[in-house]
Amino acid sequence: MVPADPVLWRVVSGFFQKLEIHNGVHETPPIDETETMTAKENRRLDGCICVVTGVVGVLGEGVARRFAEEGGTVVGIDRKEHSIGTLALQADLADEEQVRVAYERIHRELGRVDVIYNNAGLIDPEDHSALDTSYETWQRVLTGNLTTTWLSCKHGIPFMLRNDPAKGSVINTASFLAGMGSASAQMAFNVARAGVEQLSRDLGVHLARRGVRVNALVLGPIETPQLKQTFDRIGPEEVSRRFIHMPMGRFGTVQELAATAAYLASDDAGFVTASAFPINGGIPGAFTVAND
C-alpha cells in the first residue's frame, strides 16, 4: 500500500535501496536525488528559528543544512568555534550559565525559538562495564549526553512557551542501544541515552496541552566517516557478521536522518509527541534474517 502522502512515500522508498558489497567492503548506495523530494520543494520550516546544539560534525551539520533548505533560520551552538547558521554561537553545553546566556541571546536577536534539535553528545573510550568504569568517566559521559540535553530543554523551551501562540518542537537525539543489552558494554552511554528518552517522554506529556512537542529521535548506526573507518578496520569477515543482525543490510544515511528530523520539526508531525521515534533500520526487531 502506497502512503497517501507522495512526499513520505518517496522518502520511505529511499530507505529500501539494496546493499552493495564490493571486495568485502560495505558501501551505502548513493541517494538518487530524483527519487526524493528536495527540501526546497517543501519549505516546511519557513519563518522558524531552528536551534541545533552540538552542531559541529557530520550529523549536526547535516540536520542544520536540511533545516535551512526547508526555510528555517538556523542557530548553531557548539563548544567549538564554528560558522554554522545565521547565528553561530560558541558555548559549553554542559555549563548552565553559558546555555542560559545562549538562549537569551537567540531570543533577543531573533525574537523567538521554534525548533530545538539537541545533538550534543559523546562516546568515551573509557566507558565500559559499570563494574570497571571509573566514577570520572561515568560522570563525564552522563554530563555530555544527558545533562547537556536537559540544560538545553530547561533554558530553550521557556522561549517556545513565549511564542504567540505558544508552540515549538524539541527533538532530542537518543540511541537504539538504550533499549537493548549492548554487547559493547558502553554502559554509561546507554544509561544516558535511556535518560534522554525518558526526559523526552516526560516533557512531551507535560507540555502536550501547551503547544510544545518533545520527541526522542532514536538513532541506529548512521554512516559517518568515523563509523566507516571503524568498520573498515575490523575487516570484511567481521563486517559481514555484524550485518547479519541489520535487516536492511546497511547503515542509515545523514540525508535520511536529516529528513526525519525535519519531519519531526515540522507541522507534519503535529500529532507526534512524547515518542521514541526510531530511525534504526529495524535492528531492535531483528532475530534472524532470511538468506537472499
JODAFEN-V543089 format. One record per run of one state. SS is the DSSP state (h for helix, s for strand, l for the rest). FROM is the first residue (numbers start at 1). LEN is the number of residues. Records with the same first field share a line. If there is no record, write none. Layout:
BEGIN
SS = FROM-LEN / FROM-LEN
END
This chain:
BEGIN
l = 1-5 / 15-5 / 23-2 / 28-11 / 42-7 / 54-4 / 70-3 / 79-6 / 86-1 / 91-5 / 111-4 / 119-16 / 162-6 / 180-7 / 207-1 / 211-1 / 220-2 / 223-2 / 235-1 / 244-8 / 253-1 / 266-1 / 270-6 / 280-3 / 286-7
h = 6-9 / 39-3 / 58-12 / 96-15 / 135-27 / 176-4 / 187-20 / 208-3 / 225-10 / 236-8 / 254-12 / 267-3 / 283-3
s = 20-3 / 25-3 / 49-5 / 73-6 / 85-1 / 87-4 / 115-4 / 168-8 / 212-8 / 222-1 / 252-1 / 276-4
END
